[in-house]
Amino acid sequence: MIMYFSGLFSFTLKRKHLLLMLLSLEFIILSLYFNLFLYLSFFNFEFFFGMIFLTMSVCEGALGLSILVSLVRTHGNDYFQTFNILW
């Protein structure tokens, strides 16, 4: 739980850069996967759901990186202040 809350804390503090926010989200996903692995091994369940969770988190990470690359190509940086849609 400490890993999860430290990931949430870093997510809320690093809200200026998109790359740092994506790294915090990956840290949160990693802590959730670790807790899921411990839960499944404690009750002697199968690890099939853990593999599905890991696959979905990899897809989420790839989608975040593709959005980051497209934003850096169009705007030149990953600051959230420059992404103002209303201007």
PDB file with one MODEL, atoms N, CA, C and O in Angstrom:
MODEL        1
ATOM      1  N   MET A   1       0.826  -1.201   0.000  1.00  0.00           N
ATOM      2  CA  MET A   1       0.000   0.000   0.000  1.00  0.00           C
ATOM      3  C   MET A   1       0.868   1.264   0.000  1.00  0.00           C
ATOM      4  O   MET A   1       0.457   2.306  -0.509  1.00  0.00           O
ATOM      5  N   ILE A   2       2.065   1.161   0.572  1.00  0.00           N
ATOM      6  CA  ILE A   2       2.951   2.323   0.597  1.00  0.00           C
ATOM      7  C   ILE A   2       3.385   2.684  -0.819  1.00  0.00           C
ATOM      8  O   ILE A   2       3.486   3.861  -1.167  1.00  0.00           O
ATOM      9  N   MET A   3       3.643   1.647  -1.642  1.00  0.00           N
ATOM     10  CA  MET A   3       4.022   1.902  -3.038  1.00  0.00           C
ATOM     11  C   MET A   3       2.893   2.609  -3.781  1.00  0.00           C
ATOM     12  O   MET A   3       3.135   3.533  -4.557  1.00  0.00           O
ATOM     13  N   TYR A   4       1.669   2.174  -3.540  1.00  0.00           N
ATOM     14  CA  TYR A   4       0.517   2.759  -4.223  1.00  0.00           C
ATOM     15  C   TYR A   4       0.350   4.232  -3.847  1.00  0.00           C
ATOM     16  O   TYR A   4       0.163   5.080  -4.720  1.00  0.00           O
ATOM     17  N   PHE A   5       0.416   4.531  -2.560  1.00  0.00           N
ATOM     18  CA  PHE A   5       0.217   5.912  -2.137  1.00  0.00           C
ATOM     19  C   PHE A   5       1.388   6.816  -2.498  1.00  0.00           C
ATOM     20  O   PHE A   5       1.196   8.007  -2.740  1.00  0.00           O
ATOM     21  N   SER A   6       2.609   6.259  -2.536  1.00  0.00           N
ATOM     22  CA  SER A   6       3.724   7.074  -3.008  1.00  0.00           C
ATOM     23  C   SER A   6       3.602   7.345  -4.500  1.00  0.00           C
ATOM     24  O   SER A   6       4.014   8.411  -4.958  1.00  0.00           O
ATOM     25  N   GLY A   7       3.046   6.408  -5.275  1.00  0.00           N
ATOM     26  CA  GLY A   7       2.774   6.653  -6.688  1.00  0.00           C
ATOM     27  C   GLY A   7       1.708   7.710  -6.889  1.00  0.00           C
ATOM     28  O   GLY A   7       1.831   8.558  -7.773  1.00  0.00           O
ATOM     29  N   LEU A   8       0.668   7.668  -6.080  1.00  0.00           N
ATOM     30  CA  LEU A   8      -0.372   8.698  -6.162  1.00  0.00           C
ATOM     31  C   LEU A   8       0.172  10.067  -5.760  1.00  0.00           C
ATOM     32  O   LEU A   8      -0.179  11.085  -6.357  1.00  0.00           O
ATOM     33  N   PHE A   9       1.025  10.080  -4.753  1.00  0.00           N
ATOM     34  CA  PHE A   9       1.624  11.333  -4.300  1.00  0.00           C
ATOM     35  C   PHE A   9       2.514  11.945  -5.386  1.00  0.00           C
ATOM     36  O   PHE A   9       2.466  13.150  -5.634  1.00  0.00           O
ATOM     37  N   SER A  10       3.321  11.104  -6.026  1.00  0.00           N
ATOM     38  CA  SER A  10       4.174  11.626  -7.101  1.00  0.00           C
ATOM     39  C   SER A  10       3.351  12.009  -8.322  1.00  0.00           C
ATOM     40  O   SER A  10       3.735  12.919  -9.058  1.00  0.00           O
ATOM     41  N   PHE A  11       2.225  11.335  -8.555  1.00  0.00           N
ATOM     42  CA  PHE A  11       1.339  11.694  -9.669  1.00  0.00           C
ATOM     43  C   PHE A  11       0.732  13.073  -9.466  1.00  0.00           C
ATOM     44  O   PHE A  11       0.597  13.843 -10.417  1.00  0.00           O
ATOM     45  N   THR A  12       0.365  13.385  -8.229  1.00  0.00           N
ATOM     46  CA  THR A  12      -0.235  14.692  -7.978  1.00  0.00           C
ATOM     47  C   THR A  12       0.803  15.810  -7.949  1.00  0.00           C
ATOM     48  O   THR A  12       0.484  16.957  -8.261  1.00  0.00           O
ATOM     49  N   LEU A  13       2.044  15.486  -7.578  1.00  0.00           N
ATOM     50  CA  LEU A  13       3.072  16.522  -7.531  1.00  0.00           C
ATOM     51  C   LEU A  13       3.677  16.816  -8.898  1.00  0.00           C
ATOM     52  O   LEU A  13       4.039  17.959  -9.174  1.00  0.00           O
ATOM     53  N   LYS A  14       3.791  15.817  -9.752  1.00  0.00           N
ATOM     54  CA  LYS A  14       4.457  15.970 -11.047  1.00  0.00           C
ATOM     55  C   LYS A  14       3.443  16.175 -12.158  1.00  0.00           C
ATOM     56  O   LYS A  14       3.500  15.476 -13.170  1.00  0.00           O
ATOM     57  N   ARG A  15       2.528  17.099 -12.006  1.00  0.00           N
ATOM     58  CA  ARG A  15       1.473  17.290 -12.996  1.00  0.00           C
ATOM     59  C   ARG A  15       1.823  18.289 -14.078  1.00  0.00           C
ATOM     60  O   ARG A  15       0.966  18.628 -14.893  1.00  0.00           O
ATOM     61  N   LYS A  16       3.067  18.776 -14.112  1.00  0.00           N
ATOM     62  CA  LYS A  16       3.464  19.708 -15.157  1.00  0.00           C
ATOM     63  C   LYS A  16       3.949  18.980 -16.400  1.00  0.00           C
ATOM     64  O   LYS A  16       3.717  19.448 -17.515  1.00  0.00           O
ATOM     65  N   HIS A  17       4.614  17.852 -16.233  1.00  0.00           N
ATOM     66  CA  HIS A  17       5.160  17.104 -17.350  1.00  0.00           C
ATOM     67  C   HIS A  17       4.345  15.842 -17.592  1.00  0.00           C
ATOM     68  O   HIS A  17       3.988  15.130 -16.653  1.00  0.00           O
ATOM     69  N   LEU A  18       4.058  15.577 -18.846  1.00  0.00           N
ATOM     70  CA  LEU A  18       3.290  14.383 -19.188  1.00  0.00           C
ATOM     71  C   LEU A  18       4.118  13.120 -18.986  1.00  0.00           C
ATOM     72  O   LEU A  18       3.574  12.098 -18.569  1.00  0.00           O
ATOM     73  N   LEU A  19       5.407  13.162 -19.269  1.00  0.00           N
ATOM     74  CA  LEU A  19       6.254  11.988 -19.111  1.00  0.00           C
ATOM     75  C   LEU A  19       6.362  11.561 -17.650  1.00  0.00           C
ATOM     76  O   LEU A  19       6.321  10.366 -17.355  1.00  0.00           O
ATOM     77  N   LEU A  20       6.498  12.505 -16.741  1.00  0.00           N
ATOM     78  CA  LEU A  20       6.560  12.163 -15.318  1.00  0.00           C
ATOM     79  C   LEU A  20       5.229  11.616 -14.811  1.00  0.00           C
ATOM     80  O   LEU A  20       5.202  10.760 -13.926  1.00  0.00           O
ATOM     81  N   MET A  21       4.139  12.104 -15.366  1.00  0.00           N
ATOM     82  CA  MET A  21       2.830  11.564 -14.985  1.00  0.00           C
ATOM     83  C   MET A  21       2.676  10.127 -15.484  1.00  0.00           C
ATOM     84  O   MET A  21       2.121   9.285 -14.778  1.00  0.00           O
ATOM     85  N   LEU A  22       3.158   9.845 -16.683  1.00  0.00           N
ATOM     86  CA  LEU A  22       3.090   8.479 -17.204  1.00  0.00           C
ATOM     87  C   LEU A  22       3.967   7.529 -16.383  1.00  0.00           C
ATOM     88  O   LEU A  22       3.580   6.386 -16.139  1.00  0.00           O
ATOM     89  N   LEU A  23       5.135   7.993 -15.960  1.00  0.00           N
ATOM     90  CA  LEU A  23       5.985   7.162 -15.111  1.00  0.00           C
ATOM     91  C   LEU A  23       5.340   6.893 -13.753  1.00  0.00           C
ATOM     92  O   LEU A  23       5.477   5.795 -13.213  1.00  0.00           O
ATOM     93  N   SER A  24       4.649   7.868 -13.203  1.00  0.00           N
ATOM     94  CA  SER A  24       3.937   7.654 -11.935  1.00  0.00           C
ATOM     95  C   SER A  24       2.796   6.666 -12.108  1.00  0.00           C
ATOM     96  O   SER A  24       2.555   5.829 -11.238  1.00  0.00           O
ATOM     97  N   LEU A  25       2.094   6.762 -13.233  1.00  0.00           N
ATOM     98  CA  LEU A  25       1.013   5.799 -13.492  1.00  0.00           C
ATOM     99  C   LEU A  25       1.564   4.383 -13.638  1.00  0.00           C
ATOM    100  O   LEU A  25       0.945   3.431 -13.163  1.00  0.00           O
ATOM    101  N   GLU A  26       2.702   4.232 -14.277  1.00  0.00           N
ATOM    102  CA  GLU A  26       3.311   2.908 -14.401  1.00  0.00           C
ATOM    103  C   GLU A  26       3.752   2.378 -13.047  1.00  0.00           C
ATOM    104  O   GLU A  26       3.680   1.174 -12.801  1.00  0.00           O
ATOM    105  N   PHE A  27       4.210   3.262 -12.166  1.00  0.00           N
ATOM    106  CA  PHE A  27       4.570   2.838 -10.815  1.00  0.00           C
ATOM    107  C   PHE A  27       3.339   2.383 -10.038  1.00  0.00           C
ATOM    108  O   PHE A  27       3.406   1.419  -9.276  1.00  0.00           O
ATOM    109  N   ILE A  28       2.226   3.068 -10.228  1.00  0.00           N
ATOM    110  CA  ILE A  28       0.977   2.666  -9.570  1.00  0.00           C
ATOM    111  C   ILE A  28       0.522   1.311 -10.094  1.00  0.00           C
ATOM    112  O   ILE A  28       0.091   0.457  -9.318  1.00  0.00           O
ATOM    113  N   ILE A  29       0.615   1.107 -11.409  1.00  0.00           N
ATOM    114  CA  ILE A  29       0.227  -0.170 -12.007  1.00  0.00           C
ATOM    115  C   ILE A  29       1.125  -1.288 -11.493  1.00  0.00           C
ATOM    116  O   ILE A  29       0.652  -2.392 -11.225  1.00  0.00           O
ATOM    117  N   LEU A  30       2.427  -1.007 -11.354  1.00  0.00           N
ATOM    118  CA  LEU A  30       3.362  -2.006 -10.841  1.00  0.00           C
ATOM    119  C   LEU A  30       3.034  -2.385  -9.403  1.00  0.00           C
ATOM    120  O   LEU A  30       3.115  -3.557  -9.037  1.00  0.00           O
ATOM    121  N   SER A  31       2.668  -1.414  -8.594  1.00  0.00           N
ATOM    122  CA  SER A  31       2.312  -1.728  -7.205  1.00  0.00           C
ATOM    123  C   SER A  31       1.006  -2.512  -7.139  1.00  0.00           C
ATOM    124  O   SER A  31       0.870  -3.405  -6.303  1.00  0.00           O
ATOM    125  N   LEU A  32       0.047  -2.197  -8.002  1.00  0.00           N
ATOM    126  CA  LEU A  32      -1.199  -2.966  -8.030  1.00  0.00           C
ATOM    127  C   LEU A  32      -0.951  -4.402  -8.493  1.00  0.00           C
ATOM    128  O   LEU A  32      -1.558  -5.339  -7.974  1.00  0.00           O
ATOM    129  N   TYR A  33      -0.051  -4.572  -9.477  1.00  0.00           N
ATOM    130  CA  TYR A  33       0.286  -5.920  -9.933  1.00  0.00           C
ATOM    131  C   TYR A  33       0.965  -6.712  -8.826  1.00  0.00           C
ATOM    132  O   TYR A  33       0.686  -7.896  -8.642  1.00  0.00           O
ATOM    133  N   PHE A  34       1.852  -6.061  -8.095  1.00  0.00           N
ATOM    134  CA  PHE A  34       2.518  -6.741  -6.978  1.00  0.00           C
ATOM    135  C   PHE A  34       1.512  -7.163  -5.909  1.00  0.00           C
ATOM    136  O   PHE A  34       1.605  -8.273  -5.386  1.00  0.00           O
ATOM    137  N   ASN A  35       0.560  -6.302  -5.580  1.00  0.00           N
ATOM    138  CA  ASN A  35      -0.468  -6.650  -4.592  1.00  0.00           C
ATOM    139  C   ASN A  35      -1.367  -7.760  -5.102  1.00  0.00           C
ATOM    140  O   ASN A  35      -1.770  -8.631  -4.331  1.00  0.00           O
ATOM    141  N   LEU A  36      -1.691  -7.745  -6.401  1.00  0.00           N
ATOM    142  CA  LEU A  36      -2.504  -8.810  -6.990  1.00  0.00           C
ATOM    143  C   LEU A  36      -1.755 -10.140  -6.954  1.00  0.00           C
ATOM    144  O   LEU A  36      -2.343 -11.179  -6.654  1.00  0.00           O
ATOM    145  N   PHE A  37      -0.469 -10.105  -7.257  1.00  0.00           N
ATOM    146  CA  PHE A  37       0.351 -11.324  -7.203  1.00  0.00           C
ATOM    147  C   PHE A  37       0.405 -11.892  -5.797  1.00  0.00           C
ATOM    148  O   PHE A  37       0.284 -13.103  -5.610  1.00  0.00           O
ATOM    149  N   LEU A  38       0.586 -11.025  -4.801  1.00  0.00           N
ATOM    150  CA  LEU A  38       0.602 -11.500  -3.414  1.00  0.00           C
ATOM    151  C   LEU A  38      -0.745 -12.069  -2.998  1.00  0.00           C
ATOM    152  O   LEU A  38      -0.800 -13.079  -2.296  1.00  0.00           O
ATOM    153  N   TYR A  39      -1.830 -11.435  -3.421  1.00  0.00           N
ATOM    154  CA  TYR A  39      -3.171 -11.913  -3.078  1.00  0.00           C
ATOM    155  C   TYR A  39      -3.446 -13.280  -3.709  1.00  0.00           C
ATOM    156  O   TYR A  39      -3.967 -14.185  -3.056  1.00  0.00           O
ATOM    157  N   LEU A  40      -3.088 -13.412  -4.985  1.00  0.00           N
ATOM    158  CA  LEU A  40      -3.340 -14.684  -5.664  1.00  0.00           C
ATOM    159  C   LEU A  40      -2.457 -15.801  -5.120  1.00  0.00           C
ATOM    160  O   LEU A  40      -2.902 -16.946  -5.042  1.00  0.00           O
ATOM    161  N   SER A  41      -1.239 -15.503  -4.751  1.00  0.00           N
ATOM    162  CA  SER A  41      -0.375 -16.550  -4.209  1.00  0.00           C
ATOM    163  C   SER A  41      -0.745 -16.898  -2.769  1.00  0.00           C
ATOM    164  O   SER A  41      -0.515 -18.026  -2.334  1.00  0.00           O
ATOM    165  N   PHE A  42      -1.312 -15.955  -2.026  1.00  0.00           N
ATOM    166  CA  PHE A  42      -1.710 -16.237  -0.641  1.00  0.00           C
ATOM    167  C   PHE A  42      -2.863 -17.222  -0.585  1.00  0.00           C
ATOM    168  O   PHE A  42      -2.896 -18.092   0.284  1.00  0.00           O
ATOM    169  N   PHE A  43      -3.825 -17.088  -1.522  1.00  0.00           N
ATOM    170  CA  PHE A  43      -4.979 -17.977  -1.524  1.00  0.00           C
ATOM    171  C   PHE A  43      -4.839 -19.142  -2.494  1.00  0.00           C
ATOM    172  O   PHE A  43      -5.808 -19.861  -2.734  1.00  0.00           O
ATOM    173  N   ASN A  44      -3.648 -19.340  -3.056  1.00  0.00           N
ATOM    174  CA  ASN A  44      -3.346 -20.441  -3.976  1.00  0.00           C
ATOM    175  C   ASN A  44      -4.264 -20.450  -5.191  1.00  0.00           C
ATOM    176  O   ASN A  44      -4.717 -21.509  -5.626  1.00  0.00           O
ATOM    177  N   PHE A  45      -4.537 -19.271  -5.737  1.00  0.00           N
ATOM    178  CA  PHE A  45      -5.327 -19.172  -6.959  1.00  0.00           C
ATOM    179  C   PHE A  45      -4.407 -19.253  -8.173  1.00  0.00           C
ATOM    180  O   PHE A  45      -3.182 -19.235  -8.054  1.00  0.00           O
ATOM    181  N   GLU A  46      -5.036 -19.343  -9.343  1.00  0.00           N
ATOM    182  CA  GLU A  46      -4.274 -19.329 -10.588  1.00  0.00           C
ATOM    183  C   GLU A  46      -3.809 -17.912 -10.891  1.00  0.00           C
ATOM    184  O   GLU A  46      -4.428 -16.944 -10.449  1.00  0.00           O
ATOM    185  N   PHE A  47      -2.720 -17.790 -11.643  1.00  0.00           N
ATOM    186  CA  PHE A  47      -2.150 -16.502 -11.987  1.00  0.00           C
ATOM    187  C   PHE A  47      -2.587 -16.021 -13.363  1.00  0.00           C
ATOM    188  O   PHE A  47      -1.955 -15.131 -13.932  1.00  0.00           O
ATOM    189  N   PHE A  48      -3.651 -16.590 -13.903  1.00  0.00           N
ATOM    190  CA  PHE A  48      -4.110 -16.210 -15.232  1.00  0.00           C
ATOM    191  C   PHE A  48      -4.607 -14.766 -15.262  1.00  0.00           C
ATOM    192  O   PHE A  48      -4.319 -14.034 -16.209  1.00  0.00           O
ATOM    193  N   PHE A  49      -5.342 -14.354 -14.246  1.00  0.00           N
ATOM    194  CA  PHE A  49      -5.817 -12.969 -14.198  1.00  0.00           C
ATOM    195  C   PHE A  49      -4.663 -11.978 -14.075  1.00  0.00           C
ATOM    196  O   PHE A  49      -4.745 -10.855 -14.572  1.00  0.00           O
ATOM    197  N   GLY A  50      -3.597 -12.395 -13.418  1.00  0.00           N
ATOM    198  CA  GLY A  50      -2.414 -11.541 -13.335  1.00  0.00           C
ATOM    199  C   GLY A  50      -1.793 -11.306 -14.698  1.00  0.00           C
ATOM    200  O   GLY A  50      -1.309 -10.210 -14.979  1.00  0.00           O
ATOM    201  N   MET A  51      -1.800 -12.320 -15.546  1.00  0.00           N
ATOM    202  CA  MET A  51      -1.265 -12.154 -16.899  1.00  0.00           C
ATOM    203  C   MET A  51      -2.161 -11.247 -17.742  1.00  0.00           C
ATOM    204  O   MET A  51      -1.655 -10.472 -18.554  1.00  0.00           O
ATOM    205  N   ILE A  52      -3.458 -11.327 -17.566  1.00  0.00           N
ATOM    206  CA  ILE A  52      -4.376 -10.423 -18.274  1.00  0.00           C
ATOM    207  C   ILE A  52      -4.170  -8.997 -17.798  1.00  0.00           C
ATOM    208  O   ILE A  52      -4.154  -8.069 -18.607  1.00  0.00           O
ATOM    209  N   PHE A  53      -4.013  -8.812 -16.491  1.00  0.00           N
ATOM    210  CA  PHE A  53      -3.760  -7.479 -15.941  1.00  0.00           C
ATOM    211  C   PHE A  53      -2.447  -6.908 -16.462  1.00  0.00           C
ATOM    212  O   PHE A  53      -2.371  -5.724 -16.792  1.00  0.00           O
ATOM    213  N   LEU A  54      -1.418  -7.740 -16.538  1.00  0.00           N
ATOM    214  CA  LEU A  54      -0.123  -7.303 -17.050  1.00  0.00           C
ATOM    215  C   LEU A  54      -0.206  -6.930 -18.523  1.00  0.00           C
ATOM    216  O   LEU A  54       0.431  -5.969 -18.954  1.00  0.00           O
ATOM    217  N   THR A  55      -0.980  -7.676 -19.299  1.00  0.00           N
ATOM    218  CA  THR A  55      -1.167  -7.365 -20.722  1.00  0.00           C
ATOM    219  C   THR A  55      -1.882  -6.034 -20.904  1.00  0.00           C
ATOM    220  O   THR A  55      -1.499  -5.235 -21.759  1.00  0.00           O
ATOM    221  N   MET A  56      -2.913  -5.792 -20.112  1.00  0.00           N
ATOM    222  CA  MET A  56      -3.645  -4.524 -20.223  1.00  0.00           C
ATOM    223  C   MET A  56      -2.789  -3.344 -19.765  1.00  0.00           C
ATOM    224  O   MET A  56      -2.906  -2.248 -20.312  1.00  0.00           O
ATOM    225  N   SER A  57      -1.942  -3.555 -18.778  1.00  0.00           N
ATOM    226  CA  SER A  57      -1.088  -2.452 -18.335  1.00  0.00           C
ATOM    227  C   SER A  57      -0.013  -2.137 -19.368  1.00  0.00           C
ATOM    228  O   SER A  57       0.376  -0.977 -19.506  1.00  0.00           O
ATOM    229  N   VAL A  58       0.478  -3.142 -20.100  1.00  0.00           N
ATOM    230  CA  VAL A  58       1.426  -2.891 -21.181  1.00  0.00           C
ATOM    231  C   VAL A  58       0.749  -2.124 -22.308  1.00  0.00           C
ATOM    232  O   VAL A  58       1.348  -1.221 -22.893  1.00  0.00           O
ATOM    233  N   CYS A  59      -0.493  -2.475 -22.615  1.00  0.00           N
ATOM    234  CA  CYS A  59      -1.243  -1.725 -23.635  1.00  0.00           C
ATOM    235  C   CYS A  59      -1.469  -0.282 -23.203  1.00  0.00           C
ATOM    236  O   CYS A  59      -1.398   0.627 -24.030  1.00  0.00           O
ATOM    237  N   GLU A  60      -1.736  -0.061 -21.932  1.00  0.00           N
ATOM    238  CA  GLU A  60      -1.915   1.296 -21.413  1.00  0.00           C
ATOM    239  C   GLU A  60      -0.633   2.100 -21.507  1.00  0.00           C
ATOM    240  O   GLU A  60      -0.659   3.285 -21.838  1.00  0.00           O
ATOM    241  N   GLY A  61       0.492   1.456 -21.215  1.00  0.00           N
ATOM    242  CA  GLY A  61       1.770   2.132 -21.309  1.00  0.00           C
ATOM    243  C   GLY A  61       2.132   2.490 -22.742  1.00  0.00           C
ATOM    244  O   GLY A  61       2.660   3.572 -22.998  1.00  0.00           O
ATOM    245  N   ALA A  62       1.850   1.587 -23.680  1.00  0.00           N
ATOM    246  CA  ALA A  62       2.134   1.864 -25.092  1.00  0.00           C
ATOM    247  C   ALA A  62       1.245   2.982 -25.618  1.00  0.00           C
ATOM    248  O   ALA A  62       1.699   3.813 -26.404  1.00  0.00           O
ATOM    249  N   LEU A  63      -0.005   3.014 -25.200  1.00  0.00           N
ATOM    250  CA  LEU A  63      -0.912   4.085 -25.609  1.00  0.00           C
ATOM    251  C   LEU A  63      -0.462   5.435 -25.047  1.00  0.00           C
ATOM    252  O   LEU A  63      -0.508   6.447 -25.747  1.00  0.00           O
ATOM    253  N   GLY A  64      -0.032   5.451 -23.793  1.00  0.00           N
ATOM    254  CA  GLY A  64       0.471   6.693 -23.193  1.00  0.00           C
ATOM    255  C   GLY A  64       1.713   7.203 -23.892  1.00  0.00           C
ATOM    256  O   GLY A  64       1.854   8.406 -24.109  1.00  0.00           O
ATOM    257  N   LEU A  65       2.627   6.292 -24.252  1.00  0.00           N
ATOM    258  CA  LEU A  65       3.835   6.717 -24.956  1.00  0.00           C
ATOM    259  C   LEU A  65       3.530   7.227 -26.351  1.00  0.00           C
ATOM    260  O   LEU A  65       4.172   8.169 -26.816  1.00  0.00           O
ATOM    261  N   SER A  66       2.559   6.620 -27.032  1.00  0.00           N
ATOM    262  CA  SER A  66       2.205   7.107 -28.370  1.00  0.00           C
ATOM    263  C   SER A  66       1.559   8.489 -28.294  1.00  0.00           C
ATOM    264  O   SER A  66       1.803   9.329 -29.160  1.00  0.00           O
ATOM    265  N   ILE A  67       0.750   8.734 -27.284  1.00  0.00           N
ATOM    266  CA  ILE A  67       0.167  10.064 -27.098  1.00  0.00           C
ATOM    267  C   ILE A  67       1.262  11.075 -26.763  1.00  0.00           C
ATOM    268  O   ILE A  67       1.231  12.210 -27.239  1.00  0.00           O
ATOM    269  N   LEU A  68       2.224  10.666 -25.948  1.00  0.00           N
ATOM    270  CA  LEU A  68       3.340  11.546 -25.611  1.00  0.00           C
ATOM    271  C   LEU A  68       4.155  11.909 -26.848  1.00  0.00           C
ATOM    272  O   LEU A  68       4.519  13.072 -27.026  1.00  0.00           O
ATOM    273  N   VAL A  69       4.443  10.937 -27.700  1.00  0.00           N
ATOM    274  CA  VAL A  69       5.227  11.205 -28.908  1.00  0.00           C
ATOM    275  C   VAL A  69       4.468  12.126 -29.853  1.00  0.00           C
ATOM    276  O   VAL A  69       5.062  13.034 -30.435  1.00  0.00           O
ATOM    277  N   SER A  70       3.166  11.909 -30.017  1.00  0.00           N
ATOM    278  CA  SER A  70       2.394  12.779 -30.914  1.00  0.00           C
ATOM    279  C   SER A  70       2.287  14.203 -30.364  1.00  0.00           C
ATOM    280  O   SER A  70       2.314  15.159 -31.139  1.00  0.00           O
ATOM    281  N   LEU A  71       2.168  14.364 -29.050  1.00  0.00           N
ATOM    282  CA  LEU A  71       2.113  15.701 -28.464  1.00  0.00           C
ATOM    283  C   LEU A  71       3.453  16.428 -28.554  1.00  0.00           C
ATOM    284  O   LEU A  71       3.494  17.640 -28.768  1.00  0.00           O
ATOM    285  N   VAL A  72       4.543  15.689 -28.390  1.00  0.00           N
ATOM    286  CA  VAL A  72       5.856  16.320 -28.501  1.00  0.00           C
ATOM    287  C   VAL A  72       6.125  16.719 -29.951  1.00  0.00           C
ATOM    288  O   VAL A  72       6.749  17.750 -30.202  1.00  0.00           O
ATOM    289  N   ARG A  73       5.662  15.918 -30.899  1.00  0.00           N
ATOM    290  CA  ARG A  73       5.853  16.275 -32.307  1.00  0.00           C
ATOM    291  C   ARG A  73       5.028  17.489 -32.715  1.00  0.00           C
ATOM    292  O   ARG A  73       5.482  18.296 -33.525  1.00  0.00           O
ATOM    293  N   THR A  74       3.835  17.630 -32.174  1.00  0.00           N
ATOM    294  CA  THR A  74       2.997  18.759 -32.575  1.00  0.00           C
ATOM    295  C   THR A  74       3.311  20.029 -31.791  1.00  0.00           C
ATOM    296  O   THR A  74       3.286  21.120 -32.361  1.00  0.00           O
ATOM    297  N   HIS A  75       3.607  19.911 -30.493  1.00  0.00           N
ATOM    298  CA  HIS A  75       3.798  21.090 -29.650  1.00  0.00           C
ATOM    299  C   HIS A  75       5.252  21.379 -29.311  1.00  0.00           C
ATOM    300  O   HIS A  75       5.574  22.510 -28.947  1.00  0.00           O
ATOM    301  N   GLY A  76       6.135  20.404 -29.416  1.00  0.00           N
ATOM    302  CA  GLY A  76       7.542  20.636 -29.158  1.00  0.00           C
ATOM    303  C   GLY A  76       7.994  20.320 -27.747  1.00  0.00           C
ATOM    304  O   GLY A  76       9.200  20.244 -27.510  1.00  0.00           O
ATOM    305  N   ASN A  77       7.090  20.131 -26.800  1.00  0.00           N
ATOM    306  CA  ASN A  77       7.465  19.768 -25.432  1.00  0.00           C
ATOM    307  C   ASN A  77       6.312  19.015 -24.786  1.00  0.00           C
ATOM    308  O   ASN A  77       5.283  18.772 -25.416  1.00  0.00           O
ATOM    309  N   ASP A  78       6.497  18.646 -23.509  1.00  0.00           N
ATOM    310  CA  ASP A  78       5.447  17.893 -22.813  1.00  0.00           C
ATOM    311  C   ASP A  78       4.885  18.653 -21.618  1.00  0.00           C
ATOM    312  O   ASP A  78       4.396  18.042 -20.669  1.00  0.00           O
ATOM    313  N   TYR A  79       4.951  19.974 -21.658  1.00  0.00           N
ATOM    314  CA  TYR A  79       4.344  20.780 -20.584  1.00  0.00           C
ATOM    315  C   TYR A  79       2.836  20.871 -20.790  1.00  0.00           C
ATOM    316  O   TYR A  79       2.355  20.991 -21.917  1.00  0.00           O
ATOM    317  N   PHE A  80       2.096  20.812 -19.681  1.00  0.00           N
ATOM    318  CA  PHE A  80       0.649  20.897 -19.790  1.00  0.00           C
ATOM    319  C   PHE A  80       0.150  22.324 -20.008  1.00  0.00           C
ATOM    320  O   PHE A  80      -0.981  22.517 -20.456  1.00  0.00           O
ATOM    321  N   GLN A  81       0.965  23.312 -19.702  1.00  0.00           N
ATOM    322  CA  GLN A  81       0.517  24.686 -19.904  1.00  0.00           C
ATOM    323  C   GLN A  81       0.442  25.045 -21.385  1.00  0.00           C
ATOM    324  O   GLN A  81      -0.302  25.953 -21.754  1.00  0.00           O
ATOM    325  N   THR A  82       1.183  24.362 -22.229  1.00  0.00           N
ATOM    326  CA  THR A  82       1.171  24.685 -23.666  1.00  0.00           C
ATOM    327  C   THR A  82       0.074  23.950 -24.409  1.00  0.00           C
ATOM    328  O   THR A  82      -0.108  24.186 -25.603  1.00  0.00           O
ATOM    329  N   PHE A  83      -0.673  23.059 -23.745  1.00  0.00           N
ATOM    330  CA  PHE A  83      -1.716  22.276 -24.402  1.00  0.00           C
ATOM    331  C   PHE A  83      -3.087  22.939 -24.293  1.00  0.00           C
ATOM    332  O   PHE A  83      -4.097  22.235 -24.274  1.00  0.00           O
ATOM    333  N   ASN A  84      -3.153  24.235 -24.223  1.00  0.00           N
ATOM    334  CA  ASN A  84      -4.414  24.928 -24.077  1.00  0.00           C
ATOM    335  C   ASN A  84      -5.200  24.833 -25.384  1.00  0.00           C
ATOM    336  O   ASN A  84      -4.751  25.348 -26.408  1.00  0.00           O
ATOM    337  N   ILE A  85      -6.347  24.195 -25.366  1.00  0.00           N
ATOM    338  CA  ILE A  85      -7.149  23.972 -26.559  1.00  0.00           C
ATOM    339  C   ILE A  85      -7.955  25.212 -26.925  1.00  0.00           C
ATOM    340  O   ILE A  85      -8.293  25.405 -28.092  1.00  0.00           O
ATOM    341  N   LEU A  86      -8.263  26.043 -25.958  1.00  0.00           N
ATOM    342  CA  LEU A  86      -9.137  27.193 -26.203  1.00  0.00           C
ATOM    343  C   LEU A  86      -8.450  28.299 -26.993  1.00  0.00           C
ATOM    344  O   LEU A  86      -9.144  29.127 -27.585  1.00  0.00           O
ATOM    345  N   TRP A  87      -7.118  28.354 -27.032  1.00  0.00           N
ATOM    346  CA  TRP A  87      -6.424  29.436 -27.710  1.00  0.00           C
ATOM    347  C   TRP A  87      -6.340  29.165 -29.174  1.00  0.00           C
ATOM    348  O   TRP A  87      -5.786  29.972 -29.921  1.00  0.00           O
TER     349      TRP A  87
ENDMDL
END
